């Protein structure tokens, strides 16, 4: 028994040694095939911030993009470090995206590789050369190279708090320390996350409506300059006015020079069909539904339960879709959403229960009275731009009133 135990112990130790050896070997190989790791930059190396303007391709391009660029002509280095890459074909993409657990990654490419795409997409490209010391440049380069190692490059993206702009912001601030002064860092902007977001979605009204319906009360937090730098344009603008203190105590502008690598042609968005925008669509639908409901009640004494099943059923389904991210997400972006007061998830199944012939008048009156109260609360606290926050709840409210009157009268 003792001999067997000693043999097993030796086997376990051997296995652990082999595991350690394999780990060290794999780590060594990853460093071997990553030639820039451990590179010492020359004194002539330049560090710049690349800012790409907003695009019209899809919602992911609507807020712009930030990259950190290193150019060292002596070593033949021209590398852009770009946070925010993700795989559309990843397994379980939709679920992970809703959960906020979709793995994003740091990508590296040359500026020449990126230029054609952004130019064809009509997105402006600006480069700001940063006044970093050689030691600071090396420290930032080493940090990015370490982050680019395969075991480090993936991270959990957070829309407001950890994105393509906040990562460069935080890394630059870390290497500069107290020497970097951003005058607007602590100043209040007078805008919330939602307000800043809406500025970029003005020309995309359906995207704007969808995003505003999805985000909750934390998005209404008033921001200072530092938090507003979750947007690439804000990061660029605030660093433009920043200063850095050199080792001799001299204070100089943090941005050494700025140049436009490509200027986008502003699209003509002055004319926009009101009928095809959310405000037009929901206003027309609301008028038709309210007029129809009143006419049916006044002239035919009908409450039309099929219409209630449709409207409150759709509202309940939308509510469940909005509640789902709140429950499963790791961050608070979609939490405490006042839209759920009028898009109440529990309309499914309650609307079907109270629409049955067996449902008592008292139960029906109670349901529509409580629903009306919740709808009014949603109209007060929700902050969706445009008329949706008033028009759609008003339709539901009119249905509650007609049903309450119809049930009470009968």
N, C-alpha and C positions, 0 to 999 in steps of 0.2 A: 504493500500500500504506500509506504514512504517513497519507494523507488519510483512508482508511477507518478506520485504527486510531484516529486522533484523533476521528473521528465516533462510533465505538463508545464511546470513553472519555466523550465528552460525554453520550451517551445513557445510559450507566451512572450518571454523576453525577446526571443529571436524574431518573432512576428512583429513586435513593437519596434525593434531596431530596423527591420526591413521597411516598415511603414514610414519611419522617420527618414530613412535613406531615400525612399521614393519621393517623399514630399520635398526634400531638399533638392533632389535631382530635377523634379518638375519645376520648382521655383527657379532653379538655375537655368533651365531651358527657356522658361518664359522671359527671363532677363536677357538671355543670349539672343533670342529672336525679336527682342525689342531694343534695337540698336541705340535709340536716343536716351534710354534710361542710363543715368550716370554721366551724361555728356556735360562737359564744362563749357559754358558759353564764352565767347570771346568778348573783350571789352566793347566791341562795336555792335553787339546785339541790340536789337530794338524790340520793344514790347508795345503792342497797340491794342486798342479796343475796336472791334469791328461791329457796327450796328446796321442791321438790315431793317428797312422800313416794313410796315404792315403790307400784307398781300391779300389778294382776293381769291386765292385757290380754294381754301377751306377755312374752317374755324381755327385750325391750328396755326395758320399763318397770319391771322388777323391782328396780332399784337406785336409783330416784329420778332427779331431774333438778335442775340448777342453772341459774339465769339471773342476769344483772346488769341491774338496772333503773335508769333515769334519769328523774327527774321534775323538770321546771322549769316551774312554773305561769306564770311571767312570759313564757316563750317558747312555751307550749303544747306542751311536749315530755313525752311519757310513752312511753318505749321500753324494751322488754325485749330484751336481746341473748342469744340462745340458740344455743349450740354443740351439734352432734350431729344436725342434720337430714340425712336421706338419702332417696334416691328408690328406692322398691321396684321401680319399673318401668325402672330404668336398664338399658342394654344390657349383657348379660353379668353381671347382678346376682349370681348364685350364685357364679360363678367369682371375681369381684372380691371378694366378701365373704369367701370362703375364703382368698384370697390376702392379705387385709388391705389391698387397694388400692382398695376402694370409696370414691369421693369423698364425704366428709361436708362439710357447709357451715354457716356461721353464718347464722341467720335472725333477723329483727327483727319484733317485733309489740308490741302494747300488752298490758298485763296484763288489761284487760277482755276482749280477744279470747281469752285463754288460760283464764280462770277457768271458763267453762261446761264445757269439756272435762275439766279436772281434777276439778271438783266431781262431774260425772256419773260419772267413773271412781273416785270415792271415794278421792281422793288428797289428803293434807293439803298445805296451802300455808302457808309461813312466810316472813315478810319481816323482814330485819334491816337497819335503817338504819345505814350505815357512817360513822364519824367521819373523813371525808377532808377535807383542806383544799380550798379552791376550786381551787388550782393542781393538786392531785392529781386532783380530780374532772375537771378539764378535760383533763388528760393522759390519763386513763383513757378519757374520752369520745372524744378524738381517735384514740386507738389502736384502739378498737372500730369507730369510723366508717371508719378506714382499712382495717381488716380486713374491713369489710362491702362494700368496693368489689368489683365483679364479678370483677376479676382477682385478688382476694386472699381471697375468702370460702370457697373450697374448700380442704380439707386432708385429710390421710391420718389417719384415726382409728386409735387404738391403745387397746385395752380398758383396760389398766392405766395407761398412760403419757400418753395424749393424748386426753382425753374431755371431756364437758360440765362436769365439776367441776375437772379439772386446768387447763384453759385459764383460767377465771376466777381460780383460785388463783394461777397464774403471772402474770397481768396485774395483779392487785391487788398482789402482792408486788413487781412491777417498778416500779410507780409510787410505792409507799411506801418501798422500799429498806430501809435499816437502821432506819428509824423504827418499822417494824412488828415487834413481838415476839410470837411464838406459843410459849408455854411448853412445849407438848407436841410441838413440831416435831421435836426430836431424840430424844425419849423413845421407847424400843421399846414397841410395843403388845403384844408376846407373841403376835401373830397373823401369819399369812402372807396373801398375796393370796387364796389358796384358802380360808383360814379365814374371812376377811371375806366372801368371795363366798357361802360356804355358809350364813352367818347369814341372808342375804337370800333364800335358796332353800329354806329348811326347809319351807315350806308348798307347795313345788313340787317334789316328789321326783323326778319324771321329768326335769324341766329340770335339777335338781341332778345327777342321774346323768349325763346327756348332757354337761353342762359339765365335770364332773370327769373324764370319760373323754377329753375333747378337750384339756385343758390339761396341760402337762408340768411338769418339775421346776422351772423358773424361777418357777412360781407358788407354790412352797413357800418362797420367800425370806421371812425374817422382816422385818417392816416397822417403820419408825419413824413418828411422827405425820405427817410430811410426805407420805410415800408412801401412808399410809392415807387421805389426802384425795383419793384417786381416787374415793371415794364421796361423793356430795353431803351425806349426813347427817354424815359426818366433817368435811367442810369447814365446814359450819355450826357444829358443836359446838366445833371448835377455834378458829374465829374468835371465838366467843362469849367465850372466855377470853383473847383476845389484847389487847394494848395497843399504842397508837401514841404516839410522842413528837412533840409539836407544835413549831413553830418557836421558841417561848419556852422549850423544854426541859421543859415539863410533860408528864407521862405520863398518858394518859387511856384508858378502855376503847375498844377499836376499834369495838365494836358500840354505837351510841348508844341504840338501842331495838329491841325485838323484839315482833312481834305475829303472832298466828295469823290468817291471812285465811280459812282454812277448816280445820276439823278433821274428819278422816275417821272413819267408824264402823268400829271393828275387827270384822272378820268372825270368826265362830265357827269356829275350825279345830281345836278340841280333838278332835272325833271325825273320824277319817280311816280309811277302810277299809284294813286291813293287806293284804288279799288283792289289792286293785287297785294297791297301791304296789309299787315295784321289789323291796323286801325280800320281800314276800309272793309275788309272781309267780315270782321266781327261786328262792326256797326250795322252793316246791311243785314246780316243774319239776326242780330238782336232786334232790329226794327220789325223784320218779318215775323219773328217768333212772338214778340210781345203783341203785335197787332192781331196775329192769328189767335193767340190765347185769349185775348180780351173779347174778340168777335165770337169765338166759339162759346165763351162763358155767357156773354150777354144775350146772344141770339139763339143759342142751342142748349144753354144750361149744361154744357159738357165741360169736364175737367181734362179729358184726354189723357188717360193713364199711360198710353203708349208713348206720348211725348215726354212724360216724366221719366219713364223707364229709359228712354233714349238719352235725355239730357243729364239726369243724375247718374245713370249708368256710365256714360262717357266721363263725367266728372270723377266718379269713384275710381274708374280705371286709371285715369290720369293721376289721381291721388296716390294710388298704390305704386305707380311708376316713379313718382317723386319721393314717396316715403322709403322706398327700397334703398336708394343711395344713402339716405340719412342713416339708416340702420346699419348698413354694411361698410360704409366708408371709414377709413382710419383717421381722416381729418374732419374738421368741423365746417367745411365749406357749404355743405348741403343741409346742415342741421338747423333746427328751429325755423322752419320755413312757413311763414304766415299764409302763403298761398294754399296750404293744406286746410285752412279754415273753410274755404269755399269749395276747394277740390277735395272734399273729405273722403278718404279711402273707404270709410265704412258705409258710404252710399251703396257699395256692394258689400254685403247682400241686403242692407236694410230697405232700399227702394223696392226690391222685389218682394220683400215680406209685407210691406204696407200696401203694395199694389194688389195683393190677393183679395178676393171677395170676402174671405174669412176675417180680414183685418178689421178691428173695431174702429169706429169713428174717433174715439178718444186717442187710440194709438196713432192714427193718421195725423190728427191735430197736433199731438205732442211732437211727432217726428218733424213736421213742417215748421213748427214754432222754434224748436231747437236749431234746426238747419238754418232758419232765417237769422237767428242770433249769431250763429257761427259765420254766416256769409257777411253780415255787417262788420264783424270783427276783422275778417279777412280784407274787406274793402278799406278799413281804417289803417291796418298795419302793413299791408303789402305795399311794395315800392316798385312795381313794374312800370316802366315808362310807357307812355301812350295811353290808349283808352281801355285796354284789355281789363285792367284792374277794376274798372267801373262797369263796362258794358256786359261782360260775361256774367259776373255776379248779379248784375241787375236782372238779367234774364232768369236766373235761378230764383232770385228773390220774388220776381213776379209770379213764377210758378208756385212758390210757397204760399204767397198771399191768396191766389186764386183757389188753390187746393184747400187752404184753411177755410176760406169763405164757403166753398162748395160743400165741404164736409160739415161745417157748422150749420149751414142752412138746411141741409138734408136731415 
